[in-house]
Every structure is written in structure tokens, then in C-alpha cells.
Amino acid sequence: MRFGTPLIPARLIRRYKRFLADCRLEDGREITAHCANPGSMMGLAEPGMKIWLEPNDDPKKKLKYGWRLVDHENGHFTGVDTSVPNRALKAALEAREIAELAAYETVRAEVKYGEKSRIDFLLSQPGLPDCYVEVKSVTLSRQPGLAEFPDSVTARGTKHLGELANMVAEGHRAVMLYLVQRTDCDHFQLAADIDPAYAAAFDDAQATGVERLVCTTRISPDGVWVEAAKRLHS
């Protein structure tokens, strides 16, 4: 998925109210950018960090910049926009690039299911059970090379695991897909110390037949792409 508008570099001044970030552009101007990430962003919102913003000229948007990347200034990036994984993954699913899900030709996004929920992707193919795919963006890394999820308590995520288990009970296929938006990690695990309820719900869901996939991404200021052939050790 290529960014629609070329990104520009900046330095983070502060992130606040979850969805706002004050930033300093290279020309010295200070602006406020939209931060499309409801999580804690642990380790990714320190003042002075180099970040990349996507400008826009949409008259309907109050904020003219969106925060897309953290640049770790060592050749690695983290994608902080939680809407990006679904857009990147949709392209990979439609191209049938993910081997575990390549048997499905029809890809539908944001389909209602469960109890007032929407599944990220519903995959279908004649002769196969429907496949419900829930996607989570992974950005937390507290140890070198280790990606973790979640970065804060997520009651919504716990609910989703239960609904995936219900789909398996109804005879469907269900997949919990963790998309790692970091280029500096080669292992993945659940952050059970941050949200033990989520970790327990995952174990319960997996015991019922919910599958787990962990995919990595290739990230640069040009865009974010799913590395379909690469998997992280767990």
C-alpha cells in the first residue's frame, strides 16, 4: 500500500488526547497532526522522535497532517496508523499472496457479525467454509527484536476473540491475524502482563480452533506492504 501523498519528516513535540500530536516541521513551523492510534503507543511517542507525516488538502479535515511513521533513525520504521494494516492486508488478500488464505477468491471488508461487531475481512470460496479474519496492528517492542500485542488493555480485542470462537463453533474458519508494523522484530508474543484477560481469551479461542497468523510488513516513507512470505517466530 503506497501512501497517497508523499510523506514529510518532522520531530514530535508531544502526543496528547490520544489522537493529537504537536510536531515541528523541518522549516521550524509547529503544527498539530492527527494520530490515528487509540493505543498507548508505548515507546513510540517520546518527544524529539523523528516521525513522518502525510499532508492533505481536504477541506473537510480540520487537521492538515496525519502521523504515519516513527523513524528509528537506524534504518528501521514503525507504522503508527492503525488504519494502514487493513488497507495493506486487503491488497495482499486480493492478490492471494498469503499462502494460508490464498484459497479464497472473494474478499469482503467490514462485514457485520457477532454482537454488534464487524469482522475485518470475510473470505469466501465455493466448497470451502467461510473464513473470518480479525486483524490487529502490532507496534509494541519492549525487548530488542520482540514484537508484542497489546500495548494496553483491550476489552474490545477480548470480545473479538470470543466472537471468532463462536464462528468456529458454527462451522466456519476463523483467523486472528497479527500484522507487525515494525521492521526491527523477528519474534512475536502476547503481552500477557499488560492484559492477562486478553491472553487468557486468546488461549481459550485457540483451543476452540481459532487460528493464529503473524505477518510482517515492509515499511518506508513510500508505503507499507505485507511481507506475505515472511513469518515471525513465536
BELURQUI-V619578 format. One record per helix or strand. SS is the DSSP state (alpha for helix, beta for strand). FROM is the first residue (numbers start at 1). LEN is the number of residues. Records with the same first field share a line. If there is no record, write none. Layout:
SS: FROM-LEN, FROM-LEN
This chain:
beta: 2-1, 7-10, 20-6, 30-6, 50-6, 65-7, 77-3, 106-8, 117-8, 131-8, 140-4, 145-5, 173-8, 182-1, 185-6, 211-10, 223-9, 233-1
alpha: 84-11, 99-3, 155-15, 196-13
